[in-house]
Amino acid sequence: MSVSDRTGIRGILAPVASLDRWLQIVFLALLATSAVRYLERHGLGADGVLVLAGAALLAVAYSVRPLLPTRSWWPTAWVVTVTVLWALLTLAAPSFAWCAVPLGFAVLQVLPFRGAVVVVVLMTALVTVAELRIADGVDPTVIVGPVGIAVVTVLVYRALQRESAARQRLLDELTDAQDELLAAQHRAGALAERERLSREIHDSVGQRLASITLLLAATEQDWQRRPDLAHDHVEMAAATARDGLAEVRRVVHDLPPVELADDGTGQALPVALRRLVDETNGPAGGPEVRLHVHGDAVRLPADVAGALLRSARGALANAVEHAEARHVAVSLTYLPDEVRLDIRDDGLGFDVEALGGETHKPGGDADRARGGRGRGLQGIRDRAAGLGGRASVESAPGDGTTVSVELPLEAS
């Protein structure tokens, strides 16, 4: 509920806060001038005392309006009081008719349109009657003048009220549209963050969990025959689990992988890829993974290096879990304006054209058809696109798979 609704003020001029003060000044000035003029012409007799008392009472009644309690009925009571007092003074001394101008504006400020029109019409009629009492004969200007002024005043402020209402509706619609836009942006941001977390957890934690699974499987095989080697596998699995937990925390806070701490030489990414390759080579029965670095290493933005490392983890996880590959080659190539990552395996492969159209549907038929492989591949594509780069997948049944990621060096 607005303030005007609580206080009972619903007039055309109600939003004009500074109008009260000026109307009061003009009204009191006209009231005092009319009283002085009456005394100059009629003197301070019995009638003069009554007129002065009525003027003083009208001044007080008009001035106390801001002090009245906020009730829905008080505007009508106030208008009736001041209008009756003014009408009695005007009938006794027509010079008080000039007070009708600020009083009419005050009525327009307080009452709703229809009620204000009724009061202004009655006030106009009273002004006309008062002027005709002191006029010599019937002067048409005395009739037409007040009526015309009253009609024009009411129509003008009626138009202002409609214009104000239309503008308020536009502002309300704009506010609603902004609220809807903010809500849509919030939903889009939440969805994007959810997709980011899903993608990064899949490519970071998923690869480590796959490594832990292979390490524990190798531990079970060597538990009896080679306990020392089994112990090494357990220690490696524990270290991988700790790294995975730390990586989850960094993913949640949107931080680059801890392995990419910049040493100023540009070797952070090749070193991290070397560690990733060694971890993948660790478990018995896993594929043989080799790393090749081409070109001179340069310092990469943290988001670019993080995207390449996590894409490599996701692609290697696919090769280990689903492709049944025996060999995997990881190539990192530095070019003048971009950096390229290629992961090539000699595994089972799959039909890219048949399933590529569904890779954006995690958990759908495409994912089930290749053991969940589509989720990681689509994540690699989305990650590259978010940095202004591109990712591609080349594969065929029985012919292995190549995942390529190309990112511009100026991406951020």
KEKE-3310 file (N, C-alpha, C; in steps of 0.2 Angstrom, whole numbers, plus 5000, padded with zeros to 4 digits):
npx = (5004:5003:5009:5000:4988:4987:4986:4975:4975:4972:4973:4975:4986:4993:5006:5015:5026:5031:5021:5012:5018:5019:5006:5000:5007:5002:4989:4987:4992:4983:4971:4974:4976:4963:4956:4961:4957:4943:4942:4946:4936:4924:4927:4930:4918:4904:4901:4913:4922:4917:4920:4934:4936:4931:4940:4952:4949:4948:4961:4968:4962:4965:4979:4982:4981:4992:4995:4985:4978:4982:4970:4958:4946:4948:4953:4941:4933:4941:4941:4927:4926:4935:4930:4917:4919:4926:4916:4906:4913:4916:4903:4900:4910:4914:4927:4935:4934:4945:4953:4949:4957:4970:4964:4956:4966:4972:4961:4961:4973:4970:4958:4950:4948:4934:4927:4934:4931:4917:4917:4925:4917:4906:4912:4916:4903:4899:4908:4905:4892:4895:4902:4892:4884:4890:4892:4887:4873:4871:4886:4893:4906:4909:4903:4907:4921:4926:4920:4926:4940:4940:4936:4946:4957:4954:4953:4966:4974:4968:4973:4986:4986:4983:4993:5004:5000:5001:5014:5019:5014:5022:5035:5033:5031:5044:5051:5047:5051:5065:5066:5062:5072:5084:5081:5081:5094:5100:5095:5101:5115:5116:5113:5124:5135:5132:5134:5147:5153:5149:5156:5170:5172:5169:5180:5191:5191:5185:5195:5205:5198:5197:5210:5213:5204:5210:5223:5219:5214:5226:5233:5226:5229:5242:5243:5246:5257:5267:5269:5276:5275:5262:5259:5265:5256:5245:5249:5251:5238:5232:5238:5233:5220:5220:5225:5214:5204:5208:5208:5194:5190:5196:5190:5177:5178:5182:5196:5212:5220:5231:5243:5247:5254:5262:5279:5286:5293:5285:5284:5275:5263:5267:5274:5264:5256:5265:5266:5253:5253:5262:5255:5244:5251:5254:5246:5245:5241:5235:5234:5248:5255:5261:5270:5272:5280:5279:5288:5292:5289:5278:5272:5256:5239:5230:5217:5217:5228:5223:5211:5216:5224:5213:5205:5214:5214:5201:5200:5210:5204:5193:5199:5206:5195:5185:5189:5198:5211:5228:5239:5242:5244:5249:5250:5257:5257:5265:5260:5262:5251:5242:5238:5240:5232:5233:5225:5228:5222:5223:5211:5195:5186:5173:5157:5157:5149:5136:5133:5137:5128:5121:5129:5127:5118:5119:5120:5111:5105:5116:5127:5125:5127:5141:5147:5146:5154:5151:5148:5160:5167:5158:5160:5173:5172:5163:5171:5182:5175:5170:5182:5185:5190:5192:5186:5188:5183:5189:5185:5182:5174:5184:5195:5202:5203:5204:5206:5206:5211:5211:5217:5216:5231:5228:5216:5205)
npy = (4994:5011:5027:5037:5030:5026:5038:5043:5053:5056:5064:5074:5082:5076:5070:5081:5087:5099:5108:5110:5120:5132:5134:5136:5148:5157:5157:5161:5174:5180:5179:5187:5199:5201:5203:5215:5223:5223:5229:5242:5247:5245:5246:5243:5236:5227:5218:5218:5212:5199:5195:5196:5186:5175:5174:5172:5160:5152:5153:5146:5133:5130:5129:5118:5106:5098:5093:5084:5068:5053:5047:5039:5046:5060:5069:5073:5078:5089:5097:5100:5108:5119:5124:5128:5138:5147:5150:5156:5168:5173:5176:5186:5195:5199:5200:5190:5180:5179:5170:5158:5153:5147:5139:5130:5123:5116:5108:5100:5094:5086:5078:5065:5064:5065:5070:5082:5089:5092:5100:5111:5115:5120:5130:5138:5142:5149:5160:5166:5171:5179:5189:5194:5200:5212:5219:5230:5228:5214:5206:5198:5193:5191:5179:5170:5170:5165:5152:5147:5148:5138:5127:5125:5124:5112:5103:5103:5098:5086:5080:5080:5072:5060:5058:5057:5045:5036:5037:5032:5019:5014:5015:5006:4994:4994:4992:4979:4972:4973:4966:4954:4951:4951:4940:4931:4931:4927:4914:4909:4911:4903:4890:4890:4890:4877:4869:4871:4866:4853:4849:4852:4844:4831:4830:4832:4826:4814:4808:4806:4797:4787:4783:4779:4768:4759:4758:4752:4740:4735:4733:4723:4712:4711:4709:4697:4691:4701:4711:4723:4730:4731:4739:4751:4754:4757:4768:4777:4778:4784:4796:4801:4802:4812:4823:4823:4828:4840:4846:4846:4856:4867:4868:4871:4884:4890:4890:4889:4873:4867:4862:4871:4882:4897:4898:4907:4903:4897:4884:4877:4871:4861:4853:4849:4842:4831:4825:4821:4812:4802:4798:4792:4782:4774:4763:4745:4737:4747:4759:4763:4779:4793:4809:4823:4838:4852:4866:4882:4884:4895:4907:4905:4911:4909:4903:4898:4888:4880:4876:4868:4858:4852:4847:4838:4829:4824:4819:4808:4801:4796:4788:4779:4773:4769:4767:4756:4757:4754:4762:4779:4795:4811:4827:4843:4858:4873:4887:4902:4911:4903:4889:4871:4856:4839:4823:4807:4791:4773:4765:4758:4767:4776:4781:4796:4804:4798:4799:4812:4822:4821:4824:4834:4831:4826:4810:4805:4794:4794:4795:4783:4774:4774:4772:4783:4792:4804:4815:4819:4823:4833:4842:4846:4853:4863:4870:4875:4883:4893:4900:4906:4897:4882:4865:4848:4832:4817:4801:4784:4768:4756:4762:4771:4786:4804:4818:4835:4851:4868:4884:4901:4912:4924:4923:4924)
npz = (5000:4996:5002:5000:4999:5013:5020:5015:5005:4988:4978:4962:4962:4972:4972:4971:4982:4986:4984:4994:5003:4996:4992:5004:5008:4998:4999:5013:5011:5002:5010:5021:5014:5008:5020:5026:5015:5017:5030:5027:5019:5026:5040:5057:5064:5071:5061:5055:5065:5066:5053:5053:5063:5057:5046:5053:5059:5047:5042:5052:5051:5038:5039:5048:5041:5037:5050:5054:5059:5051:5043:5033:5031:5034:5024:5017:5027:5031:5019:5018:5029:5027:5015:5018:5028:5020:5010:5018:5022:5009:5005:5014:5012:4996:4991:4997:4988:4980:4986:4982:4972:4977:4986:4978:4971:4982:4985:4973:4976:4987:4986:4976:4958:4954:4965:4968:4957:4959:4970:4966:4956:4963:4971:4961:4956:4968:4968:4957:4960:4971:4965:4956:4965:4969:4957:4944:4936:4925:4922:4909:4909:4922:4924:4914:4915:4928:4927:4915:4919:4929:4923:4913:4922:4929:4918:4913:4924:4925:4913:4916:4927:4920:4912:4921:4927:4916:4914:4926:4925:4914:4921:4931:4923:4917:4928:4932:4921:4922:4934:4930:4920:4929:4936:4926:4922:4934:4935:4923:4926:4937:4931:4922:4931:4937:4926:4924:4936:4935:4923:4926:4938:4932:4923:4931:4945:4941:4933:4942:4951:4942:4941:4954:4955:4946:4952:4964:4959:4954:4966:4972:4964:4966:4980:4987:4980:4977:4989:4992:4981:4980:4991:4987:4977:4985:4992:4982:4977:4988:4989:4977:4979:4989:4982:4973:4982:4985:4973:4970:4980:4974:4962:4966:4970:4959:4955:4947:4943:4956:4952:4942:4947:4944:4938:4932:4921:4911:4911:4918:4914:4905:4914:4923:4914:4912:4925:4925:4915:4920:4931:4925:4918:4929:4935:4934:4919:4913:4899:4889:4890:4882:4882:4872:4868:4858:4851:4858:4875:4883:4895:4900:4901:4917:4916:4903:4903:4914:4908:4897:4905:4912:4901:4896:4906:4906:4893:4894:4904:4897:4888:4896:4903:4894:4881:4880:4876:4871:4869:4871:4865:4870:4865:4866:4858:4855:4846:4836:4839:4846:4857:4856:4860:4859:4860:4857:4855:4853:4854:4855:4848:4841:4832:4827:4819:4820:4834:4838:4837:4849:4859:4868:4877:4892:4900:4891:4877:4869:4878:4885:4875:4873:4885:4894:4888:4881:4890:4895:4883:4878:4888:4886:4874:4877:4887:4879:4870:4878:4881:4869:4860:4851:4850:4844:4839:4833:4826:4824:4823:4829:4826:4834:4844:4842:4851:4850:4855:4854:4858:4859:4863:4869:4876:4889)
capx = (5000:5007:5008:4994:4983:4987:4984:4968:4976:4972:4972:4979:4992:4996:5014:5019:5027:5033:5016:5009:5020:5017:4999:4999:5009:4998:4982:4987:4993:4977:4967:4976:4974:4956:4953:4963:4953:4937:4942:4947:4930:4919:4928:4930:4911:4902:4902:4921:4924:4915:4924:4941:4936:4931:4947:4957:4948:4950:4968:4970:4959:4969:4986:4983:4980:4998:4995:4979:4979:4982:4964:4955:4941:4950:4953:4934:4931:4945:4938:4921:4927:4938:4926:4911:4922:4928:4910:4903:4917:4915:4896:4900:4914:4916:4935:4938:4933:4951:4956:4947:4962:4974:4960:4954:4972:4972:4956:4963:4978:4968:4952:4951:4946:4927:4925:4937:4927:4911:4919:4927:4911:4902:4916:4915:4896:4899:4912:4900:4886:4898:4904:4886:4881:4893:4892:4882:4870:4874:4892:4894:4913:4909:4900:4911:4928:4927:4919:4931:4946:4939:4936:4953:4961:4952:4955:4974:4977:4966:4977:4992:4985:4983:5000:5008:4998:5004:5022:5020:5013:5028:5040:5031:5033:5051:5054:5045:5055:5071:5066:5062:5079:5088:5079:5083:5102:5102:5094:5107:5121:5116:5114:5131:5139:5131:5137:5155:5155:5149:5161:5176:5172:5170:5187:5197:5190:5184:5201:5208:5195:5198:5217:5212:5201:5215:5228:5217:5214:5233:5235:5223:5232:5249:5243:5250:5264:5272:5267:5280:5272:5255:5260:5267:5250:5240:5252:5249:5230:5230:5240:5229:5214:5221:5225:5207:5200:5211:5205:5187:5189:5198:5185:5171:5180:5184:5203:5215:5223:5236:5249:5249:5257:5267:5286:5289:5296:5281:5284:5270:5258:5271:5276:5258:5255:5270:5264:5246:5254:5265:5249:5240:5255:5256:5243:5246:5235:5233:5237:5255:5254:5267:5269:5276:5279:5282:5288:5295:5284:5277:5268:5249:5234:5228:5211:5219:5232:5218:5207:5220:5225:5207:5203:5218:5212:5195:5201:5213:5199:5189:5204:5207:5189:5180:5192:5202:5217:5234:5243:5239:5249:5247:5254:5256:5260:5265:5261:5263:5245:5238:5241:5235:5232:5230:5226:5226:5222:5222:5206:5189:5183:5165:5154:5156:5143:5130:5132:5139:5122:5118:5134:5125:5113:5122:5116:5106:5107:5123:5132:5125:5130:5148:5149:5146:5160:5149:5148:5167:5168:5155:5163:5179:5169:5160:5176:5186:5171:5170:5188:5186:5194:5188:5188:5186:5184:5189:5185:5178:5174:5190:5201:5204:5200:5208:5203:5210:5209:5215:5215:5221:5235:5226:5210:5204)
capy = (5000:5017:5032:5041:5026:5025:5044:5045:5058:5053:5070:5074:5085:5073:5068:5087:5088:5106:5112:5112:5126:5138:5135:5139:5155:5161:5157:5166:5181:5182:5180:5193:5205:5202:5205:5222:5227:5223:5234:5248:5249:5244:5248:5237:5236:5221:5213:5217:5208:5192:5193:5194:5180:5170:5174:5169:5153:5149:5152:5140:5127:5128:5127:5112:5100:5093:5090:5080:5061:5050:5043:5039:5051:5067:5074:5075:5083:5095:5100:5103:5113:5125:5127:5131:5144:5152:5152:5161:5174:5176:5179:5192:5200:5196:5201:5184:5176:5177:5164:5152:5150:5142:5134:5125:5119:5112:5103:5096:5090:5081:5074:5061:5068:5067:5074:5088:5093:5094:5105:5116:5118:5124:5136:5143:5145:5154:5166:5170:5174:5185:5195:5197:5205:5219:5221:5234:5224:5207:5206:5191:5191:5188:5172:5166:5170:5160:5145:5146:5146:5132:5121:5124:5121:5105:5099:5103:5094:5079:5078:5079:5065:5054:5058:5054:5038:5032:5036:5027:5012:5013:5014:4999:4989:4994:4989:4972:4969:4973:4961:4947:4951:4949:4933:4926:4931:4923:4907:4908:4911:4896:4885:4890:4887:4870:4865:4872:4861:4846:4848:4852:4838:4825:4830:4833:4821:4808:4805:4803:4791:4781:4781:4776:4762:4755:4756:4747:4733:4732:4731:4717:4707:4710:4709:4691:4689:4707:4715:4729:4734:4733:4745:4757:4756:4760:4775:4781:4779:4788:4803:4803:4804:4819:4828:4824:4832:4847:4849:4848:4863:4872:4868:4874:4891:4892:4892:4884:4868:4868:4860:4876:4888:4900:4898:4912:4900:4894:4876:4874:4866:4854:4849:4846:4836:4826:4822:4818:4806:4798:4795:4787:4776:4770:4757:4740:4735:4753:4761:4767:4786:4797:4816:4826:4845:4855:4873:4885:4885:4902:4908:4905:4914:4904:4900:4894:4882:4876:4872:4862:4852:4848:4844:4832:4824:4821:4814:4802:4797:4792:4783:4773:4769:4767:4766:4750:4759:4751:4767:4786:4800:4817:4832:4850:4862:4880:4891:4910:4914:4898:4883:4866:4850:4833:4817:4802:4784:4767:4761:4755:4772:4777:4784:4803:4807:4795:4801:4819:4827:4821:4825:4840:4829:4822:4805:4802:4788:4794:4793:4776:4770:4774:4772:4790:4796:4810:4820:4823:4827:4839:4847:4849:4858:4869:4874:4878:4888:4898:4904:4908:4892:4876:4858:4844:4825:4813:4794:4779:4762:4752:4766:4775:4793:4810:4824:4841:4858:4874:4890:4907:4914:4930:4921:4926)
capz = (5000:4995:5007:4999:5001:5020:5023:5012:5000:4982:4973:4956:4964:4978:4972:4972:4989:4988:4983:5000:5006:4992:4992:5010:5008:4993:5002:5019:5009:4999:5015:5024:5010:5008:5027:5026:5011:5020:5035:5024:5016:5031:5047:5062:5067:5073:5056:5054:5070:5063:5047:5055:5067:5052:5042:5057:5059:5041:5042:5056:5048:5032:5041:5052:5037:5038:5057:5055:5059:5044:5042:5026:5031:5036:5018:5016:5033:5030:5013:5020:5034:5024:5010:5021:5030:5014:5007:5022:5021:5002:5005:5018:5008:4990:4990:4999:4982:4977:4990:4979:4968:4980:4989:4973:4970:4988:4984:4968:4979:4992:4984:4970:4953:4954:4971:4967:4952:4962:4975:4962:4952:4968:4973:4955:4956:4973:4966:4952:4964:4975:4960:4954:4970:4969:4950:4941:4931:4924:4918:4907:4910:4929:4924:4910:4917:4933:4925:4911:4923:4933:4918:4910:4927:4930:4912:4913:4929:4923:4908:4920:4931:4916:4910:4927:4928:4911:4915:4932:4922:4911:4926:4934:4918:4916:4934:4932:4916:4925:4939:4926:4917:4934:4938:4921:4923:4940:4932:4918:4930:4941:4926:4919:4936:4938:4921:4925:4941:4932:4918:4930:4942:4928:4920:4936:4950:4937:4930:4948:4953:4938:4943:4960:4954:4943:4957:4969:4956:4954:4973:4974:4961:4969:4987:4989:4977:4978:4994:4992:4975:4982:4996:4983:4974:4990:4994:4976:4977:4994:4986:4971:4983:4992:4976:4971:4987:4985:4966:4971:4983:4969:4957:4969:4971:4952:4955:4942:4947:4960:4948:4937:4950:4939:4941:4928:4915:4906:4911:4923:4910:4903:4920:4925:4910:4913:4931:4923:4911:4925:4935:4921:4917:4935:4937:4929:4915:4910:4893:4889:4888:4881:4881:4867:4868:4852:4851:4865:4880:4885:4900:4898:4906:4921:4913:4897:4906:4918:4903:4894:4909:4913:4895:4895:4911:4904:4887:4896:4908:4892:4885:4901:4905:4889:4874:4880:4872:4873:4868:4871:4864:4872:4861:4867:4853:4855:4840:4838:4841:4850:4859:4854:4864:4855:4864:4852:4857:4848:4857:4851:4844:4840:4826:4829:4816:4823:4841:4839:4838:4855:4865:4873:4882:4897:4903:4886:4874:4867:4884:4887:4870:4873:4892:4897:4885:4878:4894:4895:4876:4877:4893:4883:4869:4881:4890:4874:4867:4883:4880:4862:4856:4848:4851:4839:4840:4827:4829:4820:4826:4828:4823:4840:4844:4843:4854:4849:4859:4851:4862:4858:4868:4872:4879:4896)
cpx = (5004:5005:5002:4988:4982:4984:4977:4969:4977:4971:4976:4986:4996:5004:5018:5020:5028:5027:5012:5011:5019:5010:4997:5001:5004:4991:4982:4988:4987:4971:4968:4974:4967:4953:4955:4959:4946:4937:4943:4940:4924:4920:4928:4923:4910:4903:4909:4924:4923:4919:4931:4941:4936:4937:4952:4956:4949:4957:4971:4968:4963:4976:4987:4982:4986:4998:4990:4981:4978:4976:4961:4949:4942:4950:4946:4932:4935:4942:4932:4922:4930:4934:4920:4913:4923:4921:4906:4907:4916:4908:4896:4904:4917:4924:4938:4937:4940:4955:4954:4952:4966:4970:4958:4960:4973:4967:4958:4969:4976:4963:4953:4947:4938:4925:4928:4933:4920:4912:4921:4921:4907:4906:4916:4908:4896:4903:4908:4895:4889:4899:4898:4883:4884:4894:4886:4878:4873:4880:4893:4901:4913:4907:4905:4918:4929:4926:4924:4938:4946:4939:4943:4958:4960:4955:4963:4976:4974:4971:4984:4992:4986:4990:5005:5006:5001:5011:5023:5019:5020:5034:5039:5033:5040:5054:5053:5050:5062:5072:5066:5069:5084:5087:5082:5091:5104:5101:5100:5113:5122:5117:5121:5136:5138:5134:5145:5157:5155:5154:5168:5177:5173:5177:5192:5196:5189:5190:5205:5205:5196:5205:5217:5210:5206:5221:5226:5216:5221:5235:5232:5226:5239:5249:5247:5257:5269:5269:5270:5277:5265:5255:5261:5260:5245:5243:5250:5242:5228:5232:5236:5222:5214:5221:5218:5203:5202:5208:5198:5186:5191:5193:5179:5172:5183:5191:5206:5218:5229:5243:5251:5251:5263:5274:5289:5293:5292:5280:5279:5265:5262:5272:5270:5255:5259:5268:5257:5248:5258:5260:5245:5244:5256:5253:5244:5240:5233:5236:5244:5254:5261:5266:5274:5275:5283:5282:5291:5289:5284:5272:5260:5245:5232:5222:5213:5223:5227:5214:5210:5222:5219:5204:5207:5216:5206:5196:5205:5209:5195:5193:5205:5201:5185:5183:5196:5208:5223:5239:5239:5245:5246:5252:5252:5260:5259:5265:5261:5257:5240:5242:5237:5237:5229:5231:5223:5227:5221:5216:5200:5186:5176:5163:5153:5150:5136:5128:5134:5133:5119:5123:5132:5120:5116:5118:5111:5108:5114:5128:5131:5128:5138:5151:5150:5152:5158:5149:5155:5169:5165:5157:5169:5177:5167:5166:5180:5182:5171:5176:5190:5190:5189:5190:5185:5187:5184:5190:5181:5179:5180:5196:5203:5201:5205:5204:5208:5207:5213:5212:5219:5225:5232:5219:5210:5198)
cpy = (5006:5022:5036:5037:5026:5032:5046:5050:5054:5058:5070:5077:5082:5072:5074:5089:5095:5110:5115:5119:5132:5139:5139:5147:5160:5162:5162:5173:5184:5183:5186:5200:5207:5205:5213:5226:5228:5229:5241:5251:5249:5246:5242:5238:5229:5216:5212:5212:5200:5190:5192:5188:5174:5169:5170:5162:5149:5148:5146:5134:5125:5126:5121:5106:5095:5090:5085:5073:5058:5045:5044:5044:5058:5071:5077:5080:5089:5100:5104:5109:5120:5128:5130:5138:5149:5154:5157:5168:5177:5179:5185:5197:5197:5196:5194:5179:5174:5171:5158:5149:5145:5137:5128:5121:5114:5106:5098:5091:5085:5076:5070:5066:5070:5071:5081:5092:5095:5100:5111:5119:5122:5130:5141:5146:5151:5160:5170:5174:5180:5190:5198:5202:5212:5222:5225:5231:5217:5208:5199:5188:5188:5181:5168:5165:5165:5153:5143:5144:5140:5126:5120:5121:5114:5100:5098:5098:5087:5076:5076:5073:5059:5053:5055:5047:5034:5032:5032:5020:5010:5011:5007:4993:4988:4990:4981:4969:4968:4967:4954:4946:4948:4942:4928:4926:4927:4916:4905:4907:4904:4890:4884:4887:4880:4866:4865:4867:4854:4844:4847:4846:4832:4825:4830:4827:4814:4804:4802:4797:4785:4778:4777:4769:4757:4753:4751:4740:4730:4730:4724:4711:4706:4709:4703:4690:4695:4712:4722:4733:4736:4739:4751:4759:4759:4767:4779:4783:4784:4795:4805:4805:4811:4824:4829:4829:4839:4850:4850:4855:4868:4873:4872:4882:4894:4894:4887:4879:4870:4867:4866:4882:4890:4900:4903:4910:4898:4887:4873:4869:4860:4850:4846:4841:4830:4822:4818:4811:4800:4794:4790:4781:4771:4763:4751:4738:4741:4754:4764:4774:4790:4804:4819:4834:4848:4863:4875:4886:4892:4902:4909:4908:4908:4900:4896:4887:4878:4872:4867:4856:4848:4844:4837:4827:4820:4816:4808:4798:4793:4787:4777:4769:4766:4764:4759:4751:4755:4757:4774:4791:4807:4822:4839:4854:4869:4883:4898:4913:4909:4893:4877:4860:4844:4827:4811:4795:4779:4763:4759:4761:4772:4781:4791:4806:4805:4798:4808:4823:4826:4822:4830:4837:4824:4817:4802:4796:4788:4793:4786:4772:4769:4775:4778:4794:4803:4816:4823:4826:4833:4845:4850:4854:4864:4873:4878:4884:4894:4902:4906:4904:4887:4870:4853:4836:4821:4805:4790:4772:4758:4756:4771:4782:4798:4816:4830:4847:4863:4880:4896:4909:4920:4929:4923:4923)
cpz = (5000:5001:5006:5000:5009:5023:5020:5006:4993:4976:4967:4958:4970:4978:4972:4979:4991:4987:4989:5003:5002:4992:4999:5011:5004:4997:5008:5017:5006:5005:5019:5020:5009:5015:5027:5021:5014:5025:5032:5022:5021:5038:5051:5067:5069:5068:5054:5059:5068:5057:5049:5059:5062:5048:5046:5058:5053:5040:5046:5053:5042:5034:5045:5048:5038:5045:5058:5055:5052:5045:5035:5025:5032:5030:5017:5021:5032:5024:5014:5024:5031:5019:5013:5024:5025:5011:5011:5022:5014:5002:5009:5015:5002:4988:4992:4993:4979:4980:4987:4975:4971:4984:4984:4971:4976:4987:4979:4971:4983:4989:4977:4965:4953:4960:4971:4962:4955:4966:4971:4958:4957:4970:4967:4955:4962:4971:4961:4955:4968:4971:4958:4959:4970:4962:4948:4935:4930:4919:4916:4908:4918:4929:4920:4912:4923:4931:4920:4914:4926:4928:4915:4916:4928:4924:4912:4918:4928:4918:4912:4924:4926:4913:4915:4928:4923:4912:4921:4929:4918:4915:4929:4929:4917:4922:4934:4926:4918:4930:4935:4923:4923:4936:4932:4921:4928:4938:4928:4921:4934:4937:4924:4925:4938:4932:4922:4930:4939:4928:4922:4934:4938:4925:4925:4941:4946:4935:4936:4951:4949:4939:4949:4959:4951:4948:4962:4966:4955:4961:4974:4970:4964:4976:4990:4987:4978:4983:4994:4986:4977:4987:4992:4980:4979:4991:4988:4976:4983:4992:4981:4974:4986:4987:4974:4975:4986:4978:4967:4974:4978:4964:4959:4969:4964:4952:4950:4946:4950:4956:4943:4941:4946:4942:4936:4922:4909:4906:4915:4920:4908:4909:4923:4921:4911:4919:4929:4920:4915:4929:4931:4919:4923:4936:4932:4925:4911:4903:4894:4886:4888:4880:4876:4867:4862:4853:4858:4869:4882:4891:4897:4903:4910:4919:4907:4899:4910:4913:4899:4898:4911:4907:4894:4900:4909:4898:4889:4900:4903:4889:4889:4902:4900:4883:4874:4876:4875:4873:4868:4870:4866:4869:4863:4862:4854:4848:4841:4841:4845:4852:4858:4858:4860:4860:4859:4855:4852:4850:4852:4846:4844:4834:4829:4826:4818:4830:4842:4840:4845:4861:4870:4878:4887:4900:4898:4883:4871:4872:4885:4882:4870:4881:4895:4894:4883:4883:4895:4889:4876:4882:4890:4878:4872:4884:4885:4871:4872:4883:4873:4858:4853:4850:4846:4841:4834:4829:4824:4823:4824:4826:4828:4839:4845:4846:4853:4852:4856:4855:4860:4864:4872:4875:4886:4899)
residu = (MET:SER:VAL:SER:ASP:ARG:THR:GLY:ILE:ARG:GLY:ILE:LEU:ALA:PRO:VAL:ALA:SER:LEU:ASP:ARG:TRP:LEU:GLN:ILE:VAL:PHE:LEU:ALA:LEU:LEU:ALA:THR:SER:ALA:VAL:ARG:TYR:LEU:GLU:ARG:HIS:GLY:LEU:GLY:ALA:ASP:GLY:VAL:LEU:VAL:LEU:ALA:GLY:ALA:ALA:LEU:LEU:ALA:VAL:ALA:TYR:SER:VAL:ARG:PRO:LEU:LEU:PRO:THR:ARG:SER:TRP:TRP:PRO:THR:ALA:TRP:VAL:VAL:THR:VAL:THR:VAL:LEU:TRP:ALA:LEU:LEU:THR:LEU:ALA:ALA:PRO:SER:PHE:ALA:TRP:CYS:ALA:VAL:PRO:LEU:GLY:PHE:ALA:VAL:LEU:GLN:VAL:LEU:PRO:PHE:ARG:GLY:ALA:VAL:VAL:VAL:VAL:VAL:LEU:MET:THR:ALA:LEU:VAL:THR:VAL:ALA:GLU:LEU:ARG:ILE:ALA:ASP:GLY:VAL:ASP:PRO:THR:VAL:ILE:VAL:GLY:PRO:VAL:GLY:ILE:ALA:VAL:VAL:THR:VAL:LEU:VAL:TYR:ARG:ALA:LEU:GLN:ARG:GLU:SER:ALA:ALA:ARG:GLN:ARG:LEU:LEU:ASP:GLU:LEU:THR:ASP:ALA:GLN:ASP:GLU:LEU:LEU:ALA:ALA:GLN:HIS:ARG:ALA:GLY:ALA:LEU:ALA:GLU:ARG:GLU:ARG:LEU:SER:ARG:GLU:ILE:HIS:ASP:SER:VAL:GLY:GLN:ARG:LEU:ALA:SER:ILE:THR:LEU:LEU:LEU:ALA:ALA:THR:GLU:GLN:ASP:TRP:GLN:ARG:ARG:PRO:ASP:LEU:ALA:HIS:ASP:HIS:VAL:GLU:MET:ALA:ALA:ALA:THR:ALA:ARG:ASP:GLY:LEU:ALA:GLU:VAL:ARG:ARG:VAL:VAL:HIS:ASP:LEU:PRO:PRO:VAL:GLU:LEU:ALA:ASP:ASP:GLY:THR:GLY:GLN:ALA:LEU:PRO:VAL:ALA:LEU:ARG:ARG:LEU:VAL:ASP:GLU:THR:ASN:GLY:PRO:ALA:GLY:GLY:PRO:GLU:VAL:ARG:LEU:HIS:VAL:HIS:GLY:ASP:ALA:VAL:ARG:LEU:PRO:ALA:ASP:VAL:ALA:GLY:ALA:LEU:LEU:ARG:SER:ALA:ARG:GLY:ALA:LEU:ALA:ASN:ALA:VAL:GLU:HIS:ALA:GLU:ALA:ARG:HIS:VAL:ALA:VAL:SER:LEU:THR:TYR:LEU:PRO:ASP:GLU:VAL:ARG:LEU:ASP:ILE:ARG:ASP:ASP:GLY:LEU:GLY:PHE:ASP:VAL:GLU:ALA:LEU:GLY:GLY:GLU:THR:HIS:LYS:PRO:GLY:GLY:ASP:ALA:ASP:ARG:ALA:ARG:GLY:GLY:ARG:GLY:ARG:GLY:LEU:GLN:GLY:ILE:ARG:ASP:ARG:ALA:ALA:GLY:LEU:GLY:GLY:ARG:ALA:SER:VAL:GLU:SER:ALA:PRO:GLY:ASP:GLY:THR:THR:VAL:SER:VAL:GLU:LEU:PRO:LEU:GLU:ALA:SER)
# end
